[in-house]
Amino acid sequence: MHYFATLFPKILAYILYGIAGKLLWQWFVAETFDIVNLPWSTAFGITILVRLTNDHYTPRSKEDYSNLLRHTIYTPLIAVSLGFILYRLKGII
């Protein structure tokens, strides 16, 4: 049962990190090096690959579960927010 409680945040993390990866790639890598934007399927595939090799956190209590959910939502949102600010300031700084 405990495994299924962590399943929703992990699926949400894959989706949010995939969106963040695609946007950051589009804003910084594709535009800087004049290469093709990542399709959504590729962005999610890369996200799954990276998260599988780097994600080893398993919550052990209800507090850990809420921390996992916060981390799952806040990390990609902060990354996209900071990336967007940098993208908009690219010509200025």
C-alpha positions as CSV (number, residue, x, y, z in Angstrom):
1,M,0.0,0.0,0.0
2,H,2.8,2.4,0.9
3,Y,4.3,2.0,-2.6
4,F,1.0,3.1,-4.2
5,A,0.9,6.2,-2.0
6,T,4.2,7.3,-3.7
7,L,3.0,6.4,-7.2
8,F,1.0,9.6,-7.8
9,P,3.8,12.0,-6.9
10,K,6.3,10.0,-9.1
11,I,4.0,10.1,-12.1
12,L,3.4,13.8,-11.5
13,A,7.1,14.3,-11.2
14,Y,7.7,12.7,-14.6
15,I,5.1,15.0,-16.2
16,L,6.3,18.2,-14.6
17,Y,10.0,17.4,-15.2
18,G,9.2,16.6,-18.8
19,I,7.5,19.9,-19.3
20,A,10.3,21.7,-17.6
21,G,12.9,19.9,-19.7
22,K,11.1,20.7,-22.9
23,L,10.7,24.4,-22.1
24,L,14.3,24.8,-20.9
25,W,15.6,23.0,-23.9
26,Q,13.6,25.2,-26.2
27,W,14.6,28.4,-24.5
28,F,18.3,27.7,-24.1
29,V,19.7,24.8,-26.1
30,A,17.7,24.9,-29.3
31,E,17.8,28.6,-29.7
32,T,21.5,29.0,-28.7
33,F,22.8,26.2,-30.9
34,D,20.2,26.6,-33.7
35,I,19.0,23.0,-33.4
36,V,15.6,21.3,-33.4
37,N,13.2,21.6,-30.4
38,L,12.5,18.4,-28.6
39,P,9.2,16.7,-29.3
40,W,7.1,16.1,-26.2
41,S,7.7,12.3,-26.4
42,T,11.4,12.7,-26.5
43,A,11.4,15.2,-23.6
44,F,9.4,12.8,-21.5
45,G,11.6,9.9,-22.5
46,I,14.7,11.7,-21.5
47,T,13.1,12.7,-18.2
48,I,12.1,9.1,-17.4
49,L,15.7,8.0,-18.2
50,V,17.3,10.6,-16.0
51,R,14.8,10.2,-13.2
52,L,15.3,6.4,-13.2
53,T,19.0,6.7,-12.8
54,N,18.9,9.5,-10.2
55,D,15.7,9.2,-8.2
56,H,16.3,7.1,-5.1
57,Y,14.0,8.7,-2.6
58,T,11.3,6.7,-0.9
59,P,9.3,8.4,1.8
60,R,9.0,6.5,5.1
61,S,6.4,8.5,7.0
62,K,3.5,10.9,6.3
63,E,5.8,13.9,6.7
64,D,8.2,12.4,4.1
65,Y,5.3,11.9,1.8
66,S,4.3,15.6,2.0
67,N,7.9,16.5,1.5
68,L,8.0,14.3,-1.6
69,L,4.8,15.9,-3.0
70,R,6.2,19.4,-2.4
71,H,9.6,18.5,-4.0
72,T,7.8,17.0,-6.9
73,I,5.8,20.1,-7.6
74,Y,8.2,22.9,-6.5
75,T,11.4,21.8,-8.1
76,P,10.3,21.8,-11.8
77,L,8.2,24.9,-11.3
78,I,11.1,26.8,-9.8
79,A,13.4,25.6,-12.6
80,V,10.9,26.8,-15.3
81,S,10.3,30.1,-13.5
82,L,14.0,30.8,-13.2
83,G,14.6,29.6,-16.8
84,F,11.8,31.9,-18.0
85,I,13.3,34.9,-16.2
86,L,16.7,34.2,-17.7
87,Y,15.2,33.6,-21.1
88,R,13.5,37.0,-21.0
89,L,16.6,38.7,-19.7
90,K,18.8,37.0,-22.4
91,G,19.3,40.2,-24.5
92,I,19.6,42.5,-21.5
93,I,22.3,40.8,-19.4
